Amino acid sequence: MKINKYFLGLAVILLGTLTSCETDVKGDVMYSPMGQNISFETATPSTVTTSQTSLTIPVRIIRSLTSGSYTANFTAEASDEGIFSSPTSVTFNEGQGVVEIEVTASNLEKGKDYTYTLTLSPTDVATADTITKKQIVSTTISIHSDYTWVAAGTCSFTDFTFADDEENGETATKVPVENASGTNIYRIINPWVAVYNDKSAAGNLQFTLESDGTISFAEGTLATISGYDIYWNTSKYGDYCVIEKSGNKYTVSHLLVKGSNMYTGAFAFEYAR
């Protein structure tokens, strides 16, 4: 695959020299923690994708010094009110280095993204081990509430952006299309994989199909293909983000972004509900 059109480059390449040193350490070195060093196990767990309206997510809190009992406290900040609930404290028993709490998310709306951040209290932050400096003071849970997708036929898909033949593009037929049940939202399943037979080009293309046959995309990144973002922003780059409709065929001009480099690109698909 190649990139055919380039209109704006802002990349800055910084070249530096890395130096390293080696120090021989002889004998066994033992380090005993001097304090609790209360910490979350991870700062950003993987995004949870679910089609359920509620779920429970475990969160682990750890400590370095396991002698004695200790109660850790934390605050919570949610992206949406009335969605998340969790304890505000947890107690380590004698000899216990790991404890787990449960964060409950409910009333999730299809197609929405949610975040929930837990942060240690200042008292617990102050327990940080100043030698190891391995304390995570907050953790953010991310949830994508997905639709229930059902099969909705197939389409033909042509890509011009990465094609060797820029004028005619590369085409795949019978590419699966799915519909978000109960909505007018559709997605083409891995169209660039179908065109190029390249798994690194994985990425679904989601769009809204109106009753009059017109389509629209949500602003932002439509898909990420081989490290490049298929980018759609009509408010800022309206001259480069254009949909042309001819019958059941849609030709889409878009932006292609990698780092601070921006390119133009295009694809087309033909689909009849």
C-alpha angles and dihedrals in degrees: 000000000000138000112248108185130043125181109157132025122185101159118140117198117203117198119196140164118245118208128193137189134201126219122190113223116196125198130009117309116206123191123193116198114242097202145022095269092197110203145159112248094233134013099211116019117197116284112266113227115196140162090201122101093226138023143161123238123196119225121194124212119193139190135195101216109059101180115109128004123288135185118213123198131201143177128227135219122189131195090221132029121243096019108091135047132174142149117280095215142025133196128222113210124216109297093008117130100170131045131174133213129187125235113202122206120190141165091040114179120220115257096017132119122219136189132194122187125197118196129190118242118255089253091057093043087056089062091071116136104242091201102053095028090200102138124132107200098186140025128198123208116204123197128188110197102209130201125246102257123209131185113270106176129268140286140199114247128198124189122199099171100074099020122121087221102056095183099051099023127201119291137203124188132208093027108171119252125197133195127215099238113252095011141081091242118118137177134201110223115236096323095173090052089053091050100044103021087230118136091200086068092064116142135119122234113224124196142160117243116203126207091254090058097254119132135208138187131217113252114261135036111357095187140337113235121187091333095315123111117226094219129198123189116149095171094060104021103028093147091060100038107067136147119206117192126201112170106304093341121100122193113195127196113196146158125266117209132190116167106314094336119103126195136173122244143164144206136177136203136184118214137159119190 
